[in-house]
Amino acid sequence: ICARSHAYLQGKAFVTPDDVQAVAFDALRHRLVLSFEAEAAGVTTDDVIERLLSRVATV
């Protein structure tokens, strides 16, 4: 829904991967719970989201 709203506010009638990436951090950051090992290694939720987005193709 966030990506859809972002696309609409940009004047588009459809969602693109760029819309998803634009809202990904705000939409996902609070939904991820890191393991103790990840926290001890200094991994942040933003690191996880960045890694996820790097594997998603953009148009």
C-alpha positions in Angstrom: 0.0 0.0 0.0 2.9 2.4 0.7 4.4 1.9 -2.7 1.0 2.4 -4.3 0.5 5.6 -2.4 4.0 6.8 -3.4 3.3 6.1 -7.0 0.0 8.0 -6.9 1.7 11.0 -5.3 4.2 10.9 -8.1 1.4 11.1 -10.6 1.7 7.5 -11.8 -1.1 5.0 -12.3 1.1 2.0 -11.5 3.8 0.9 -9.1 7.4 0.5 -10.2 10.3 -1.1 -8.3 11.6 2.5 -7.7 8.4 3.2 -5.7 8.9 0.1 -3.6 12.5 1.1 -2.9 11.5 4.6 -2.0 9.3 3.4 0.9 11.1 0.2 1.8 13.1 1.5 4.7 10.2 3.2 6.4 7.8 0.3 5.7 10.2 -2.5 6.8 12.5 -1.0 9.4 10.2 -1.5 12.4 9.1 -5.0 11.3 12.5 -6.6 11.4 13.9 -8.1 14.6 17.6 -8.9 14.5 19.1 -11.9 16.2 21.5 -11.5 19.1 24.3 -12.6 16.8 23.4 -9.9 14.2 23.3 -7.2 16.8 26.6 -8.3 18.3 28.1 -8.2 14.9 26.9 -4.6 14.4 24.3 -5.4 11.8 21.4 -3.0 11.6 18.0 -3.3 10.1 19.0 -0.8 7.5 21.8 -3.2 6.5 19.4 -6.0 6.0 17.0 -3.9 4.0 19.9 -2.6 1.8 21.0 -6.1 1.1 17.5 -7.1 0.2 17.0 -4.2 -2.1 20.3 -4.8 -3.8 18.9 -8.2 -5.0 15.7 -6.7 -6.4 15.9 -5.6 -10.0 15.0 -2.0 -10.9 13.6 -0.7 -14.1 
